[in-house]
Amino acid sequence: MSVFKIKEKRLTYQRQEKKTSLHCCVPQCANSSRYNSEISFHRFPVDPEVRAQWLIKIRRDNFSPTQNTRLCSRHFQTGDFVVTDGGQRRLNKGAVPSLFAWNDYTVPALRLNVWERRPRCPSPDLAASDSNSEMQVQIAPDHDYSVTPTTSVMADELANENEALKRRIQGLQNQLETLQLQSRFGLQRPAGSDEDVRFYTRFASYKHFQAFWQLVEPAVKTKMVQITSASASSTNSNEPTQLRATA
């Protein structure tokens, strides 16, 4: 009786559901559209890169698919499909088959590497040692990775102070040049050289010039003028230089 039952099972056929027949081209897969309407069949993609991935996955060397070549939906995961309003199952763009007889129609879970398998909560001693080591490490401030928002603000402030100091130095230099220009024509400058006195005043000596100055000083004291770069810069550049009488 047992032998007869075994033979009877071998002669059992699937019920035909469709007249047309589409067969899956994957090795060790005998699915056909004629006997199973729940399975959908899909053409090879047009994209050459995705097409090459399909051929690698189904393990068929030197195989050239045609327009009639199909893969059944059993070799794809649920997330690879989208169902249209008409109830048709379509593959998402870029979907690649991954379920086969040689992997028991399952996708192996991703194995964690050694670092990911390590416990995430370190012991208090290790945490304390890590914090101490981080505090002891000092990074040279001349590298790009050591620049923080605080140091950036300080750098801007120092740059502004530097510009202000430069302007201050330039102003002092201008004042120094003005004073030097004024002292160049002071009364005391040619005192040490009669030759300078003759060159600037036409007097024979400094004593002659000083005696002359003592005579005319009371009369011209109220009419002397001073032309300096400071008074010239305070006037409008479009107006002629004004001579200011001293009191």
Secondary structure, DSSP 8 states (H G I E B T S, - for coil): -HHHHHHHHHT-------SS--BB-STT---BTTT-TTS-EE---SSHHHHHHHHHHHT-TT----TT-BEEGGGS-GGGEEE-TTS-EEE-TT------GGGTT--------HHHHS-SS--HHHHHHHHHHHHH----TTSGGG--HHHHHHHHHHHHHHHHHHHHHHHHHHHHHHHHHHHHT-TTGGGG-HHHHHHHH--SSHHHHHHHHHHHHHHHGGG-B---HHHHHHS-TTS-----B--
